[in-house]
Amino acid sequence: MNYYFHVPFCASKCGYCAFYSLPGAGAQLMDAYLEQLERSFVPCGRAETVYIGGGTPTLLSEKQLERFFKLLHDRLEFEVGAEISCEGNPESLTQDKVSLLRENITRFSMGVQSFDPGVRANIGRRCSQQALEKAIELVQQARFPHWNMDLIFALPGQSDEAFFAGAERALLSGVDHISCYALTAEENALLKLPEDDDRASELLPRIVDFLSEKGFRRYEISNFAAPGGECRHNMNVWRGGLLYGAGPTACGFDGVDRWTCRELEEWLQGKEPEQDSISPGARLNEIFAVNLRTGAGWTPELWNRVPGGDSWENRCRIIKDVAAGLEKNWFIISEERIALTGDGMMFWNSVAGEIFDYGT
Ligand code: SF4
């Protein structure tokens, strides 16, 4: 089983953020969150992966983090070699928190976004350069088995050179994973971005080349890893693996139904999650499309593991029909593998749109 815990609290709201996050929550609300988690979390199955995401999980105090990890280790049984990831922002890290994380997780993911303080200010990230450097030092010293940094490119006020200098800095820190993405204009985000900015699509191939020269393979549209650094949790979920979501707005999938936990207030009251109402066929199409974001795509063996999956032959038929209406050079289609080429990944949205609509 793959477990996802959503910790929705943030110090402030970043300008580009369209996620469910609660800026400025006090210690009392965070304690109430932990209490509800303790009341409601009943695991179902041994944990192959755990992902603690946010929000900003490291905004919890040391005591609260300790309580969180106690819950995790008291309730969960872990498979041998389980991956336990946690997200955190540099400004919220202390030596004690990093030590606690090191004892309890196998993979840390740091939301840096940009190494340029001016650019961070533009997008509403409050972290000072000093705090960033200090946090990197702490995490480096802790020697996590796996370590990711999030970086954004083609940001307002960010030169290409500044982005690549930041990527060099990330690599020097010893990360084995970089999540690298461009912002898209989000309706409910504070930061308004140009709708038709070509910069990101022009820059991306250079980023792919740059990181691949450094030994980082693009294994998913926005994710690059050194060998063995891929995030197992995400890989499992993209491939339709079972997911148990805990915490406000966390999603789950039990192999038949998908569900989403309520927002904080209702979740604290113990309201049942909302069931997703899509048909089994639409759900399969969605799983099929999502994993085409990965370079590996699908093999018959991977597809046969999808709960309630149809036949590989049917998937070959669907992808051929979809490809017939799109560019041929976007697809790799054979009896052994269905995947997108580098060009196809650039247009994943168009491919996914066709797959979502297929047969519905
Ligand atoms: S830290 Fe992350 S979740 Fe929180 S506001 Fe910023 S982008 Fe959103």
Boltz pocket constraint, residues with backbone or C-beta under 6 A from the ligand:
constraints:
  - pocket:
      binder: B
      contacts: [[A, 9], [A, 10], [A, 11], [A, 12], [A, 13], [A, 14], [A, 17], [A, 18], [A, 19], [A, 20], [A, 21], [A, 54], [A, 55], [A, 56], [A, 89], [A, 111]]
      max_distance: 6.0
